[in-house]
Amino acid sequence: MRLSEYLSTGGTGVIATADKDGTINTAIYAAPHIVDDETVAWGMTEGRTYRNLQENPNAAFIHQAPGDGAAGVRMTLKLQAIQESGKILDAIQARARKVSGPAAAEMVRYVGFFKVVETRPLM
């Protein structure tokens, strides 16, 4: 199944990161921006997720689709790059502005690009 099929339904997601010492952080995240079949991107604030990725590029994301509790995907990720500007960041900020308001959009300062290392069904 393609990433767009897993993630096009809305739903809820959680991203997990760890710092260099292995201290784990989890955060609620929207579905990612799909760059291509192997790359996804998220907007990020200057929170723990962003800070952890500066020290450790590995992450995991769980997405649960609405409705059937078993529908969704687990993704193992590796950070490829973080950018402070560009079209994808602009699109993510625009989506945040529409969904959560201007204050939320202003907090999104970065876009992280991740290689999807592995996908597995949610259950």
C-alpha positions in Angstrom: 0.0 0.0 0.0 1.2 3.5 -0.8 1.8 6.1 1.9 -1.0 8.3 0.5 -3.5 5.5 0.9 -2.5 5.0 4.6 -2.6 8.7 5.4 -5.3 10.2 3.3 -8.1 9.5 5.7 -7.4 12.0 8.4 -7.0 10.5 11.9 -4.6 10.9 14.7 -0.8 10.4 14.9 2.0 10.2 17.5 5.6 10.8 16.7 8.3 9.4 19.0 11.9 10.7 19.2 14.7 10.2 21.6 17.6 12.4 22.6 21.3 11.3 22.5 20.9 9.7 25.9 17.8 7.8 24.9 15.2 9.8 26.8 12.0 9.4 24.8 9.5 12.0 23.8 6.1 11.5 22.2 3.9 14.2 20.6 0.6 14.4 18.8 1.3 15.2 15.2 -0.9 15.7 12.2 -0.6 13.4 9.2 2.6 14.2 7.3 3.1 16.0 4.0 3.9 13.2 1.5 6.9 14.3 -0.6 7.2 11.0 -2.5 6.8 7.3 -1.9 9.8 7.2 0.5 9.8 10.7 2.0 7.4 12.5 4.4 7.7 15.9 6.0 6.3 17.6 9.1 6.3 21.1 10.3 7.9 21.5 13.7 8.1 24.1 16.5 11.2 24.5 18.7 9.9 21.8 21.1 11.4 18.5 22.3 10.8 16.7 19.0 12.9 19.3 17.1 15.6 19.3 19.8 15.8 15.5 19.9 16.1 15.2 16.2 19.2 17.5 16.4 20.8 14.8 18.5 19.3 11.6 17.1 17.8 11.3 13.6 15.7 8.2 14.3 12.0 8.5 14.9 8.8 6.5 14.7 5.3 7.6 13.8 2.0 5.8 14.5 -1.1 6.9 12.6 -4.6 5.7 13.5 -7.2 6.3 10.8 -10.7 7.3 11.9 -13.4 4.6 12.4 -12.0 1.1 12.5 -9.5 1.0 15.4 -7.2 -1.3 13.5 -6.8 0.9 10.5 -3.5 2.8 10.3 0.2 2.5 9.9 3.4 2.4 11.9 6.4 4.0 10.3 10.1 3.8 11.2 11.8 7.1 10.1 15.2 8.6 9.6 15.6 12.4 9.5 17.2 13.5 6.2 17.1 17.3 6.6 15.5 20.2 8.4 14.8 23.4 6.6 13.7 26.9 7.8 12.0 28.0 4.6 10.6 26.7 1.3 7.3 25.8 -0.4 6.6 22.8 1.8 7.0 24.7 5.0 4.8 27.4 3.5 2.1 24.8 2.7 2.4 23.3 6.2 2.1 26.7 7.8 -1.0 27.5 5.7 -2.6 24.2 6.7 -1.8 25.0 10.4 -3.3 28.5 10.0 -6.5 27.0 8.5 -6.9 24.2 11.0 -5.5 25.7 14.3 -5.3 29.5 13.7 -2.6 32.1 13.1 -0.8 31.6 16.4 -0.3 27.9 15.8 1.0 28.6 12.3 3.5 31.1 13.6 4.9 28.5 16.0 5.8 26.2 13.1 9.3 27.3 12.2 10.9 24.3 10.6 10.1 21.4 8.2 11.7 18.1 8.8 12.1 15.6 5.9 12.2 12.0 6.8 13.0 8.8 4.9 10.5 6.1 5.6 12.6 3.2 6.5 9.8 0.8 7.2 6.0 0.6 7.3 3.9 -1.9 9.1 0.2 -2.2 9.7 -1.1 -0.7 12.9 -2.4 -4.1 14.1 
